[in-house]
């Protein structure tokens, strides 16, 4: 069974770069079965899709975040990474790693999430 | 970008039926997915492509879509159904993106 585990710094300051990883177990990140994605949830509860990446490296980013976001996969460690540049307090959220079989399909699997707080 | 509007809250007595709506222009053209999120937990997919139910989700959960509105229906509501529910659509137009609804808190009275 697929298991996703996010990890990150927890707390960072405005203007810094957020780096998160999602370690995948139960299947290979090189599997053609999945797109690997990131979704975040703000303190008020709203959900926002950040982006998705295919094992080949093809990426799809939320247009509103595209200029600050980079996603990548590390096949040797079976994990994916998310970088968000120039963070502000508005980036404070719980960040989830997800999977979906096609780019338009729903997110069938979710990690438990990692909380990120950006302080000024 | 597309907007998906949900009622902030729905209250329902145990054994009754809860209906959660998701409205937006994009709904008329795209399939809608639904997630349930219980307090302190990650979202869980409960309905996809309007009316398909993932394995393990009770038959009490069903979905429909007509025009600009999709609906998640929970019959014979139980206390364990109390959660936040979110709809989601893939907007593959000019700037492709997943869009989430505003979320609905379902309270079981």
Interface residues (C-beta under 8 A of the other chain):
Chain A: X39 X45 X46 X47 X48 X49 X60 X62 X63 X64 X96 X103 X104 X105 X106 X107 X108 X110 X111 X112 X113
Chain B: X1 X33 X35 X42 X43 X44 X45 X48 X49 X54 X84 X86 X88 X90 X92 X95 X96 X97 X98 X99 X100 X102 X103
